[in-house]
Amino acid sequence: MLTRVTLRHHTAHHYPHPVVLGPHTIRLRPRPHSRTPVSAYALTVVPDAHTLNWQEDAQANVLARVSFPEATTVFSVTVELTAELVELNPFDFFVEPEAVNWPFSYAPLLEQELAPCRAAEPVSPWLIRLLTGFALEPQPSVDLLVALNQLVRDRVSYVTRLEPGVQAPEQTVNLGSGSCRDMAWLLVQVVRSLGFAARFVSGYLIQLADASRPVAGIAADRADLHAWAEVYLPGAGWIGFDATSGLMTTTGHISLAASVQPASAAPITGTVGGADAEFDFDISITRISASGTSAVV
C-alpha cells in the first residue's frame, strides 16, 4: 500500500540585534539514491538577501552552501517535500557468496575504496565491555549485524539530547544512554571493529500510525530528524540499521547525508557573530489522500 505524505521542517534562530552570518552548509535534501521516492522538494532560506549554491560533496551528498551579504536578526530554514511511502521488505537484497558468512574479507580493490569506512578506533575496554557475553563465532553476516544492532538498542537507553555534536562511543557506553546520533555512531564503530565497512547517516524518519497494527509510542503520525548506520555488504550495497529501534531501515527512513564521520552529515553547519538566539524548531507531516486533497493528522 502506498501512502503519500508532505513533510514540513522549519528551524529558525532569532537574534536580539543584527548579526553577521558566516557561510552555512545545509544538508537537508534527500540523497538521489533514497529508496523512498521524493516527488517534490523546496528549500526556503531567510533572510531573502542571500546567495545559495547547490553542491555535491566527496561522498555524493547534495548540499546547499548559503552566504549572507548583510547583517540580519533572523536566520531560518524551511524544507517542504512530498514522499511516497510503500511497505518494503528490509531483507530484500542479495549478498555475494564470499560475504554471506562472517568473518570475510573485502576484495582488494573494494577494500581500498572502502578504507575510510573501515577505520575503527583501537580495541578498548569500552568495546570489550559492550561485547561481553556476545557470541562472536562464525555466523551469517546479516544475522551478526542484526544482533549487533539489537545489542546497542538493548545496552543504551535512548534520550533526547539537545547539545550539539556526537558523543564518543566510550562515553555512550559508560553513560548507558545517548541520542539517536550517539547510538548510530556507536554502532558504526562496533561493526568497523569487526571488519565491516560502515558509515553514519542523518535523515528524516517518518512513522505512520496504523490502528490495525498499533505500535507502542506511535499514537499519531510523526516525523523527526534522525540518525542511523549503514553497512556495506558486497552484492547488497549499503544496508541501513537503526540502533534506536534495533530494526533495519525502511521506507520511512529518508537519507539526507551519509558520511565517514558524523560532522560531515550534520543538518546545518555555519558560523555567526557572537549573540544569543531564540531557537524555534518544528517538523510536521500531512497525509495526501488518493483524490489529491489533504488531511492534517
C-alpha positions as CSV (number, residue, x, y, z in Angstrom):
1,M,0.0,0.0,0.0
2,L,1.3,3.4,-1.0
3,T,0.9,6.5,1.3
4,R,1.8,9.9,0.0
5,V,2.8,12.5,2.6
6,T,4.1,16.0,2.7
7,L,6.7,16.9,5.3
8,R,7.5,20.4,6.5
9,H,10.6,21.0,8.6
10,H,11.2,24.5,9.9
11,T,14.1,25.8,12.0
12,A,14.7,29.5,13.0
13,H,17.2,31.5,15.0
14,H,16.0,34.9,16.2
15,Y,18.7,37.4,17.4
16,P,18.2,40.4,19.7
17,H,20.2,42.6,17.3
18,P,21.6,42.3,13.8
19,V,24.4,39.7,13.5
20,V,26.8,38.8,10.7
21,L,26.2,35.2,9.5
22,G,29.2,33.4,8.0
23,P,28.7,30.8,5.2
24,H,26.3,28.0,6.1
25,T,26.1,24.5,4.8
26,I,22.6,22.9,4.7
27,R,22.4,19.1,4.3
28,L,18.6,18.7,4.2
29,R,18.0,17.5,0.6
30,P,17.2,13.7,0.2
31,R,20.1,11.8,-1.4
32,P,19.5,10.7,-5.0
33,H,19.7,7.0,-4.1
34,S,16.9,7.2,-1.5
35,R,14.6,4.1,-1.7
36,T,11.7,6.4,-0.9
37,P,10.6,8.4,-3.9
38,V,10.5,12.2,-3.3
39,S,8.3,13.8,-6.0
40,A,8.6,17.4,-4.8
41,Y,11.2,19.4,-2.8
42,A,11.6,23.0,-1.8
43,L,14.1,24.8,0.4
44,T,13.5,28.3,1.7
45,V,16.1,30.4,3.5
46,V,15.6,33.6,5.3
47,P,16.9,36.4,5.1
48,D,16.0,36.8,1.5
49,A,19.3,38.6,0.9
50,H,21.5,35.5,0.4
51,T,23.3,33.5,-2.3
52,L,22.6,29.8,-2.5
53,N,24.7,27.3,-4.5
54,W,23.8,23.6,-4.7
55,Q,26.9,21.4,-4.4
56,E,27.9,17.7,-4.2
57,D,30.4,16.7,-1.6
58,A,33.0,14.0,-1.8
59,Q,30.5,11.4,-0.6
60,A,27.8,12.2,-3.1
61,N,25.6,14.2,-0.6
62,V,23.7,17.1,-2.1
63,L,24.2,20.2,0.0
64,A,23.3,23.9,-0.2
65,R,26.1,26.5,0.5
66,V,24.5,29.7,1.6
67,S,26.2,33.1,2.1
68,F,24.8,36.3,3.5
69,P,25.9,39.8,2.4
70,E,24.1,41.7,5.1
71,A,23.5,41.5,8.9
72,T,20.2,40.0,10.0
73,T,18.1,39.4,13.1
74,V,16.7,36.1,11.8
75,F,18.0,33.0,10.1
76,S,15.5,30.3,9.2
77,V,15.5,27.2,7.0
78,T,12.3,25.6,5.8
79,V,12.1,22.3,3.9
80,E,8.9,21.1,2.2
81,L,8.9,17.8,0.4
82,T,6.4,15.1,-0.8
83,A,7.3,11.5,-0.3
84,E,5.7,8.2,-1.3
85,L,5.8,5.6,1.4
86,V,5.3,2.0,0.4
87,E,5.9,-1.1,2.5
88,L,9.3,-2.7,1.8
89,N,11.0,-5.9,2.9
90,P,14.2,-4.8,4.5
91,F,15.8,-8.2,3.8
92,D,15.1,-8.0,0.1
93,F,18.7,-8.0,-1.1
94,F,21.4,-10.3,-2.4
95,V,24.8,-10.8,-0.7
96,E,27.7,-12.1,-2.7
97,P,28.7,-15.7,-1.7
98,E,32.1,-14.6,-0.3
99,A,30.4,-12.2,2.1
100,V,27.5,-14.3,3.2
101,N,29.3,-15.6,6.3
102,W,31.4,-13.6,8.8
103,P,34.3,-13.2,9.1
104,F,35.1,-12.4,5.4
105,S,37.5,-10.1,3.5
106,Y,36.5,-7.5,1.0
107,A,38.1,-7.9,-2.4
108,P,41.4,-5.9,-2.6
109,L,40.1,-3.1,-4.8
110,L,36.9,-2.8,-2.8
111,E,38.8,-2.9,0.4
112,Q,40.9,0.1,-0.9
113,E,37.8,2.0,-1.9
114,L,36.1,1.4,1.5
115,A,39.1,2.1,3.6
116,P,37.8,5.3,5.2
117,C,34.6,3.5,6.3
118,R,36.6,0.7,7.9
119,A,38.8,2.9,10.1
120,A,37.8,1.9,13.6
121,E,39.0,3.1,17.0
122,P,41.5,0.8,18.7
123,V,40.0,-2.0,20.7
124,S,39.5,-0.6,24.1
125,P,37.8,-1.6,27.5
126,W,34.5,0.0,26.5
127,L,34.3,-2.2,23.4
128,I,35.2,-5.3,25.3
129,R,32.7,-4.5,28.0
130,L,29.9,-3.9,25.4
131,L,30.6,-7.2,23.7
132,T,30.9,-9.2,26.9
133,G,28.7,-12.3,26.6
134,F,28.0,-11.6,22.9
135,A,28.6,-14.7,20.7
136,L,31.3,-13.7,18.2
137,E,31.7,-17.1,16.5
138,P,31.5,-17.5,12.7
139,Q,27.9,-16.9,11.5
140,P,25.9,-15.4,8.7
141,S,26.9,-11.8,8.2
142,V,23.4,-10.4,8.2
143,D,22.5,-12.3,11.4
144,L,25.5,-10.8,13.1
145,L,24.7,-7.3,12.0
146,V,21.1,-7.6,13.1
147,A,22.2,-8.9,16.5
148,L,24.7,-6.1,17.0
149,N,22.1,-3.5,16.1
150,Q,19.8,-5.0,18.8
151,L,22.7,-5.2,21.2
152,V,23.2,-1.4,21.0
153,R,19.5,-0.9,21.4
154,D,19.4,-3.1,24.5
155,R,22.5,-1.7,26.2
156,V,21.9,2.0,25.5
157,S,18.9,3.9,26.7
158,Y,17.6,6.5,24.1
159,V,17.4,10.1,25.3
160,T,16.7,13.3,23.6
161,R,19.9,15.3,23.7
162,L,19.9,19.0,22.6
163,E,23.6,19.6,22.9
164,P,25.4,19.8,19.6
165,G,27.8,17.1,18.4
166,V,28.1,13.4,18.9
167,Q,29.3,11.5,22.0
168,A,32.4,9.4,21.8
169,P,31.4,5.7,21.8
170,E,33.2,5.2,25.1
171,Q,31.1,8.0,26.7
172,T,27.9,6.5,25.3
173,V,28.8,3.0,26.7
174,N,29.8,4.5,30.1
175,L,26.7,6.5,30.4
176,G,24.4,3.8,29.1
177,S,22.4,6.4,27.3
178,G,22.6,8.6,24.2
179,S,20.6,10.2,21.4
180,C,20.0,8.6,18.0
181,R,23.2,10.0,16.6
182,D,25.2,8.8,19.6
183,M,23.8,5.3,19.2
184,A,24.3,5.3,15.4
185,W,28.0,6.3,15.8
186,L,28.5,3.7,18.5
187,L,27.1,1.0,16.1
188,V,29.4,2.3,13.3
189,Q,32.4,1.9,15.5
190,V,31.4,-1.6,16.8
191,V,30.8,-3.1,13.3
192,R,34.0,-1.4,12.0
193,S,36.0,-3.1,14.8
194,L,34.7,-6.5,13.4
195,G,35.9,-5.7,9.8
196,F,32.8,-4.3,8.2
197,A,32.7,-1.0,6.3
198,A,30.2,1.3,7.9
199,R,29.1,5.0,7.7
200,F,27.0,7.5,9.7
201,V,23.7,8.6,8.2
202,S,21.4,11.6,9.1
203,G,17.9,11.9,7.7
204,Y,14.2,12.1,8.3
205,L,12.3,9.3,10.0
206,I,8.6,9.2,9.1
207,Q,6.4,6.9,11.3
208,L,2.7,6.5,10.4
209,A,0.2,5.4,12.9
210,D,-1.9,2.3,11.9
211,A,-4.9,1.4,14.0
212,S,-4.9,-2.1,12.6
213,R,-1.3,-2.6,13.6
214,P,-0.6,-0.4,16.7
215,V,3.0,0.3,17.6
216,A,3.9,1.4,21.1
217,G,4.8,5.1,21.3
218,I,3.2,5.9,17.9
219,A,-0.3,7.1,18.5
220,A,-0.2,9.6,15.7
221,D,1.8,10.2,12.5
222,R,5.1,11.8,13.2
223,A,8.4,12.8,11.6
224,D,11.7,13.6,13.2
225,L,15.3,14.3,12.3
226,H,17.1,11.0,12.9
227,A,20.4,9.2,12.5
228,W,21.3,5.6,11.8
229,A,24.2,3.5,10.5
230,E,24.8,1.8,7.1
231,V,27.0,-1.2,6.5
232,Y,28.4,-2.2,3.1
233,L,27.8,-5.8,2.1
234,P,29.1,-6.9,-1.4
235,G,26.1,-7.5,-3.6
236,A,23.6,-5.8,-1.3
237,G,25.4,-2.4,-1.2
238,W,24.7,-0.1,1.8
239,I,22.2,-1.6,4.2
240,G,20.7,0.6,7.0
241,F,20.5,-0.3,10.7
242,D,18.6,1.9,13.2
243,A,20.1,1.2,16.6
244,T,17.4,3.3,18.3
245,S,14.7,0.8,17.4
246,G,17.0,-2.2,16.8
247,L,15.4,-2.6,13.4
248,M,16.7,-2.3,9.8
249,T,15.7,0.9,8.0
250,T,12.6,1.0,5.9
251,T,10.8,3.3,3.5
252,G,10.2,5.8,6.4
253,H,14.0,6.5,6.6
254,I,14.8,9.2,4.1
255,S,18.6,9.7,3.9
256,L,19.8,13.3,3.8
257,A,23.6,12.8,4.2
258,A,25.9,9.8,4.7
259,S,29.4,10.2,5.8
260,V,32.6,8.6,7.2
261,Q,32.3,11.0,10.2
262,P,29.2,12.4,11.8
263,A,30.4,16.0,11.5
264,S,30.1,15.8,7.7
265,A,26.5,14.8,7.9
266,A,25.3,17.5,10.3
267,P,22.0,19.0,9.0
268,I,23.2,22.6,9.3
269,T,26.6,24.0,10.0
270,G,28.0,27.5,9.9
271,T,29.2,30.5,12.0
272,V,27.6,33.5,13.4
273,G,28.8,36.7,15.1
274,G,28.5,36.3,18.9
275,A,24.9,36.7,20.0
276,D,22.4,34.6,22.0
277,A,19.5,33.4,19.9
278,E,16.0,32.1,20.5
279,F,15.5,28.8,18.6
280,D,12.4,27.5,17.0
281,F,12.0,24.0,15.6
282,D,9.1,22.1,14.1
283,I,8.5,19.1,11.9
284,S,5.1,18.1,10.7
285,I,3.6,15.7,8.2
286,T,0.3,15.6,6.3
287,R,-1.2,12.6,4.5
288,I,-2.4,13.3,1.0
289,S,-5.5,11.3,0.0
290,A,-5.9,9.4,-3.3
291,S,-8.1,12.2,-4.5
292,G,-5.3,14.7,-4.1
293,T,-6.8,16.5,-1.1
294,S,-5.0,16.5,2.2
295,A,-5.8,15.9,5.8
296,V,-3.7,17.1,8.7
297,V,-3.0,14.3,11.2
